[in-house]
Amino acid sequence: MATSIRVVVGIIASVVCVLLYTVPVLTFKRVIKEASVGEFSCLPYILALFSALTWGWYGFPVVSNGWENLSLFGTCAVGVFFELSFIIIYIWYAPREKKFVVLMVSLIMAILCVIVSFSTFTFHTHQMRKLFVGSIGIVTSMSMYSAPLVAVKQVMKTKSVEFMPFYLSLFSLLTSLMWTLYGILGRDPYITAPNSVGCLTGILQLVVYCIYSRCKDPPKTHNDIEQVISKLEAAAATLEDTNGCKP
């Protein structure tokens, strides 16, 4: 019974997670339209790619016992496709960042090769392989879930939610909740632990969004302040001229 429930939860988690992967499509549609990446960073997509690759390997039968984590493997395969697509688009419209992005992607691919080789030929039981790959997966997930905190900081600084889309935060929370439940049902601490943290960061993002989405007026910029000062100086000069004309 518990296994059947876990399978259903895994399917739901996969669907929600795929929706999460598709949310940045709106962002990159805008990037293509404007032919510029603007203020957006590629780092979250690189971290998401590394996480998807790591957890995809974790769900593969070499590490997991058979296809017990088929939902996880399938979802990560879709995630790798989306994240690679986003990174390629980013490189195309941000040529100055090309070397850095290519270097980072090459680095994570090299690390993945080491993980695959080490877990395959050094450990000979599924338990030890899950311990090794799962521990690395926790670190990559923590990095991925900490990335949105940069957006939270930017929202609090600019008082604008432009760089933290609502649906991205919402689906991030829902995905974390479903994978946490999936991990609990399977008694898998490696899946449960990082997604529990993801629930907390997801809640934080939604709270910050609700607070700053009410800010209708854009924050004062440096140019705005200069204009106010100029107007005050002009008013003061006019007042002095008026006083000087008095008998």
C-alpha positions in Angstrom: 0.0 0.0 0.0 2.8 2.4 1.0 4.6 1.5 -2.2 1.6 2.3 -4.3 1.1 5.7 -2.6 4.8 6.5 -3.1 4.4 5.8 -6.8 1.4 8.1 -7.1 3.3 10.8 -5.1 6.3 10.3 -7.3 4.2 10.9 -10.5 2.6 14.0 -9.0 6.0 15.3 -7.9 7.3 14.7 -11.4 4.5 16.6 -13.0 4.9 19.6 -10.7 8.7 19.5 -11.1 8.4 19.5 -14.9 6.1 22.6 -14.6 8.9 24.2 -12.4 11.4 23.5 -15.1 9.2 25.2 -17.7 8.6 28.4 -15.7 11.8 30.1 -16.9 10.6 29.7 -20.4 8.7 33.0 -19.9 12.0 34.6 -18.8 13.9 33.4 -21.8 11.1 34.3 -24.1 11.7 37.9 -22.9 15.5 37.5 -23.3 15.0 36.4 -26.9 12.6 39.2 -27.6 14.9 41.9 -26.1 18.1 40.1 -27.3 19.6 40.7 -23.9 19.9 38.8 -20.6 19.6 42.1 -18.7 20.2 41.6 -14.9 19.6 37.9 -15.0 22.3 35.5 -13.8 23.0 32.1 -15.3 24.3 30.7 -12.1 20.9 29.3 -10.9 20.5 27.4 -14.1 24.0 26.0 -13.9 23.3 24.8 -10.3 20.0 23.4 -11.4 21.7 21.4 -14.2 24.3 20.0 -11.7 21.5 19.0 -9.3 19.5 17.4 -12.1 22.5 15.4 -13.3 23.4 14.3 -9.8 19.9 13.2 -8.9 19.4 11.6 -12.2 22.4 9.4 -11.6 21.0 8.7 -8.1 17.8 7.5 -9.6 19.5 5.3 -12.1 19.6 1.5 -11.3 23.3 1.5 -10.8 22.9 3.5 -7.6 19.3 2.9 -6.6 18.0 -0.6 -6.2 16.4 -1.3 -9.6 13.9 1.3 -10.7 12.7 2.3 -7.3 13.3 5.9 -8.1 12.1 5.8 -11.7 10.1 9.0 -11.2 13.2 10.8 -10.0 15.3 9.7 -12.9 12.7 10.6 -15.5 12.1 14.0 -14.0 15.8 14.8 -13.9 16.3 13.7 -17.5 13.6 16.3 -18.5 15.3 18.9 -16.2 18.7 18.4 -17.9 17.1 19.1 -21.3 15.5 22.3 -20.1 18.5 23.6 -18.2 20.9 23.0 -21.1 18.5 24.8 -23.4 18.3 27.8 -21.0 22.1 27.9 -20.7 22.6 27.8 -24.5 20.2 30.7 -24.9 21.9 32.6 -22.2 25.3 32.1 -23.8 23.9 33.2 -27.2 22.6 36.5 -25.8 25.4 37.1 -23.3 28.6 36.6 -25.3 30.7 38.4 -22.6 29.7 35.7 -20.1 30.4 32.8 -22.6 33.8 31.8 -21.2 32.6 31.8 -17.6 29.4 29.8 -18.3 31.2 27.3 -20.5 33.9 26.9 -17.9 31.3 26.3 -15.2 29.4 23.8 -17.3 32.6 22.0 -18.2 33.5 21.9 -14.5 30.3 20.3 -13.4 30.4 17.7 -16.2 33.9 16.8 -15.1 32.7 16.4 -11.5 29.8 14.3 -12.7 32.2 12.0 -14.6 34.2 11.6 -11.4 31.1 10.9 -9.3 29.9 8.3 -11.9 33.2 6.5 -12.1 33.9 6.6 -8.4 30.4 5.3 -7.4 30.4 2.6 -10.0 33.9 1.1 -9.6 34.7 1.9 -5.9 31.5 0.9 -4.2 29.9 -2.4 -4.8 26.5 -2.2 -2.9 23.5 0.0 -3.6 23.6 1.2 0.0 27.1 2.6 -0.2 26.5 4.1 -3.6 23.3 5.8 -2.4 25.3 7.1 0.6 28.0 8.6 -1.6 25.9 10.0 -4.4 23.0 11.0 -2.1 25.5 13.0 0.1 26.7 14.9 -3.0 23.1 15.4 -4.1 22.3 17.0 -0.8 25.1 19.5 -1.3 24.0 20.3 -4.8 20.4 20.7 -3.8 21.4 23.0 -0.9 23.3 25.1 -3.4 20.4 25.2 -5.8 17.9 26.1 -3.1 20.2 28.9 -1.7 20.4 30.5 -5.2 16.9 32.1 -4.9 18.1 33.9 -1.8 20.1 36.1 -4.1 16.8 37.1 -5.8 15.2 37.6 -2.3 18.0 40.0 -1.4 17.6 41.9 -4.7 13.8 42.2 -4.2 14.3 43.6 -0.7 16.9 46.0 -2.0 15.0 47.3 -5.1 11.5 46.8 -3.5 10.5 45.2 -6.8 9.5 41.5 -7.5 10.6 41.7 -11.2 13.5 39.3 -10.6 11.5 36.8 -8.6 8.5 35.5 -10.6 5.6 34.4 -8.5 5.0 31.1 -10.3 8.7 30.2 -10.0 8.5 30.5 -6.2 5.1 28.7 -6.0 6.2 25.7 -8.1 9.5 25.6 -6.2 7.6 25.2 -2.9 5.1 22.6 -4.4 8.0 20.6 -5.9 9.9 20.6 -2.6 6.8 19.5 -0.7 6.0 16.6 -3.0 9.6 15.3 -3.1 9.8 15.6 0.7 6.7 13.4 1.0 8.2 11.0 -1.6 11.4 10.7 0.4 9.5 10.2 3.6 7.3 7.4 2.1 10.5 5.7 0.8 12.4 6.3 4.0 15.1 8.0 1.9 16.9 10.7 4.0 18.9 11.8 1.0 15.8 12.9 -0.9 13.9 14.1 2.2 16.6 16.4 3.8 17.4 18.8 0.9 13.7 19.1 -0.1 12.7 20.0 3.5 15.1 22.9 3.2 13.6 23.7 -0.2 10.2 24.0 1.5 11.6 26.6 3.9 13.2 28.7 1.1 10.0 28.4 -1.0 7.9 29.7 1.9 10.4 32.6 2.4 10.2 33.6 -1.3 6.4 33.6 -1.2 6.3 35.7 2.0 8.8 38.2 0.5 6.8 38.3 -2.8 3.6 39.0 -0.9 5.2 41.9 1.0 6.9 43.6 -1.9 4.3 43.0 -4.6 2.2 45.6 -2.8 4.9 48.3 -3.5 3.3 50.1 -6.5 5.7 53.0 -6.6 9.2 52.3 -7.9 12.1 53.0 -5.6 13.8 56.4 -5.8 16.8 56.3 -8.2 19.9 58.4 -8.2 18.5 60.4 -11.1 15.3 61.0 -9.3 17.1 62.4 -6.3 19.2 64.7 -8.5 16.1 66.1 -10.1 14.5 66.8 -6.7 17.7 68.6 -5.6 17.7 70.7 -8.8 14.1 71.7 -8.4 14.8 72.7 -4.8 17.8 74.8 -5.8 15.8 76.5 -8.6 13.0 77.3 -6.1 15.6 78.7 -3.6 17.1 80.8 -6.3 13.7 82.2 -7.3 12.9 83.0 -3.7 16.2 84.9 -3.3 15.4 86.9 -6.5 12.0 87.7 -5.2 13.3 88.9 -1.9 16.0 90.9 -3.6 13.3 92.8 -5.6 11.5 93.9 -2.5 11.8 97.7 -1.6 
